[in-house]
Every structure is written in structure tokens, then in C-alpha cells.
Amino acid sequence: MKPLVNAPSRTEQVYHAIRESICDCSLEPGMHLVQEDLAGTLGVSRQPVQQAMLLLKNDGLVVESGGRGLFVAPIDRESMEHHYQIRLVLDQLAVRLVAERSRQDAAFKARLRREGDAILAIGKGAEQAGSAAEAVRHDVQFHSFIYDMAGNPLIRPTAESHWLFLRRIMIGVLLHAARGPLVWAQHEHILDLLVAGEVDRAVTLATDHVLGAQQALIEAMEAGKADHLFGAATLS
């Protein structure tokens, strides 16, 4: 076998570029993806775009509609609820483990406070600047930080595939449900409870945090406030 090359391949670069555009809703749910256009925009040949599309289909971010081609996967309520169910369980587990570690380890508690506060400061700044996509990136960073601090190395990789879907959902929540300030206030409160080692209270607030975001999105969808983001138009 030949040594692996560290630099990302052209296919990986294309995959990540398109994936990020889907996750931050620059490429909206239901949008027709024309491979020639994508190749032209990215300045590459069609081959890496074709290969990237296979990876994106495996992620569930791109779907094929008969003979009509490839489309950004729509966001429907049932899929949203399924992803939120998994996220809820993972967040509850991570928060419980972090709070328990904080109660037992002073050095861990100090690190949790220091690094958590830094993430909160950056995230609040992004939210106040009005960039929903950037605020969501830091939102994911906050939750990923908790996953990492939980001490179970399986939590974060298990969550990552769901975040690919949920990041698009969260953009909609911030843009259409006006939850930005509340989200970051809850993050701050969750961190305080984790640092204090308040296991049960931290789990309760984390639960309310996830379910509140889900309910806000459901209400936005039912009110028709974000039809262009949440796949109101079908692909059939």
C-alpha cells in the first residue's frame, strides 16, 4: 500500500463545500442541483462533483427524484422529529456525564468553565451580529464541546450525522422563530449548572432546550413562516 496523502482530495473539497452550503441553507431544501453548474461555480470538472453527490446522498442531504435529477433533500416534520429524538437522548446523556465529572474533579470544573465561557462569548457575538449561519455554527460548537467533555468518545461521532440535518433546522429556528437570545441564555444556564455539578437540573434544562427548539420550529412550519426553507414544495 502507498502512504496516504494528508491533503484533502478534490472530491473531499467539493463535498465539504456543497455540504456546508446545504447546511447553512445557501442551497435551500428542494433546490435542483445541476452538476454542470456546481462544477462551474467551484471551478472543477464534473467528476469530483459526481463523486461528492454520492457522498451527499449517503448523508441524506441530497435525494434523487426519478428522472428529474438530484435535489437538496427537503425538510419534513417527520424526519425533523426523528432527528430531534436522537439529539435529545445524546444531549441528556452528555449533560449527565459532564455534570457528574464536574462534581468530582476540580481541574475538570475549571477547564469546563474556562472553555465553555469562551464559546459562549463568541456565540453570543455572532448571534448579536445577526448572522444566523454563523450563530448556528457556534451553537453546534457549544454542544460538541459538551459531548467532548462527557468522556464518552462515541457521543460526538454518533451526533455528527444528525447535526448535518439539524443545522438546517436551526437556521430556520433562528431566522423565523426569534429564539436567538433565548438559545444563548439557555446555553449559559446549562453551563452554569454543569460547572456546579447540578446533574438533575442540568438534564432537565437540556431537555427543555432541545424540545423548545423543536416546538418553535413546528410552530414556524405550521404558520408558513419558512416555507422556502422547509420544503413546502414537494419533489414529486
N, C-alpha and C positions, 0 to 999 in steps of 0.2 A: 504493500500500500504506500501511496505517496503522502508526504506530510501535508496536513491541512493548511490552507491559506487563511490567515486571520481576517483579511479584508473581506467585507461582505460582497457577495456576487451581485451582478447587475439585477438578477431576478429578485434577490433579497431587498435590494434598494427600491425596486419598483413596488414590490409587495408592501413594504413599510410605508412608502409614500401614499399609495392608494388606500391602504388600511387606515392611516391617520386621517385622510380626507373623508373617509366614510365615518369614522368615529367622531370627528368634530363637526359632522353634518355639512361639510363643504360639498360633498357628494350626498345628496339627500335620499332618503328611502324612496324606492320606486324609480329612481333615475336610471335611464337606459345607459349602459356602459358600452361605448363604441371603442373597440380596441385600437383601431387606427388613430382615433382622436386622442386617446390616452397616450399612445406611443409618441404622437407628435408633441403633446404638451410636455411630456417627460424627456423628450429628446432621445428616445431609444427606438430600437426595432420592435416589431410585433412579438418576436419570440419571448423575451422576458415578460412582456405583458400577458401573453397567453399562459405562461407558467405561473405567474403571480395570481392569475384568475383562478387557477386550480386550487391554490392555497387558500384564497379568499372564500371559495366555495366550501372548502373543508371547515373554515371558521364559521360558516353560516352567515357571512356578511354579504355574499353575492349569490344570487339564485338565477337559474335558467328558466325561461318561460317559453316552452315549446320551441317553435322555430323563430321566435322573435328576438332571441339573443339573451344577453346577460344583463341583469338589473341589480342595483343595490337592494338588498333584502329589505322588505317593508317591516315596519314595527307594528305588531298586532298585540292586542291586550293579553291574549292567552300566553304568548311567548314571553311578554314582559313579566307576567305574574310568575311564570316558571323560573325565570332568571332571578327574580327577587326572592323567591322561596329559598333558592340555593344561597344567595348572598346573605340572607337573614341568618341562616344556620352557621355559615362561616364567620360572620361578624360576631355573633353571640359566643361562639367558641373562642375566637381570638381574644375578645374583650375579657372573657372569664380568665383565660390563661395569663394575660398581661397583668390584670389586677392581682391575681394570686402571686405572681412573681414579684410585683411591686411591694407587696406586704412582707416579703421575706428577704429582700435584697436591697439594701440602701444604695449601693452603687448603681444597680439597675434602675431604681427610682430616680436617681439624679440624671441619668442618661435619658430616661423617658421624658422627664421634664424639659431638659435642655433641647433635645432634638425635636420633641413634639412642639414646643413653643416656636421654634424656628420655622417649622412647616406651617403652623397657624398664621404666623406673621406674613409669610409670603402669600398664602392662600387668601387671607383677608384683603391684602393689597390688590390681588388680581380680581377679586370679586368687586371691590370698590371701583376699580378701573373700568368695569363694565364689559370685560371680556369673558363671555360665558365659557368658551372653549378652554381658555387658559385657567379659569377658576376650576373647571371640571378636572383638568389635569392635576391640579394641586389637591383637589378633593380625593382623587384616586391615590395620590401620593400619601395623603394622611391615612387612609385605610390600609394601604400597602405597608406603611410603617408599623401599624398595629399588628398586621399579620406577621411581619418580620420579628417584632418584639415578642410575639407569643411563644417562640421557642419551638414551634412545630413547623419543620421545613416544608410540609406538604400543603399548608394552608394557602400560601401565596400562589404557587403554580396552579392549584385547583381553582382559585378565584379568577385567574387571569383571563381564561376563555370567556367567562361571564362578563368581565369588565369590558371586553370588546363590544358586547351588545349594550351593556348598561351605560357606557359613556355617551352613546347617542341619546338614550333616555334622559340622562341627567342634563344634557344640553337643553332639552325641551323643558325640563322642570325649572331650570334657572331662567330661561327666556320667557316662559309662559305662565309660570305659577308664582313668580316673585318670591322664591324661597331662599335666595342667596344669603341674605343676612342671617336668617334663621338657621340655615345649614351650618354656617361657620360658628354661630353661637353655640349650637349643639356640639360641634366638634370640640370647642373649648371646654364645655362642661364635661364631655366624655373624658377628655384628657385629665381634667382635674380629678375626676372620680378614679381613674386608673392610677394616677400618682398616689392618691390617698389609699389605694387598695380596697376601695368600696366595691366588692365583687358584684353583689346582687343589684345595687343601684346602677352600676355601670352597664350591666347586661340589660336592665330594664330600659335605660336611656338609649342604648344602642338599638334595641328592638323598636322603640318609638321612632327613632331616627330613620330607620330603614322603611318601616311601614308608613310613616308620614310622607316620605318621598314617593312611595308607590301610590298612595292615595291622592297626592297632589297631581301626579301625572294622569291618573284615571279621570280625575275631575277636569283636567285640561283637555283631555281627549274627548270626553263626553260633551264638553261645552264647545267643541270645534275650534279651540283656540290655536291648535298646532297641526291642522290637517296636513300641511305641506311637509311636516317633519315626520308624522306618524303614520304615513302610508294610508291616508284616507282613500286614495285611488288604488284599486286592485290591479294586479298584473294579469288577470285572466282576460 
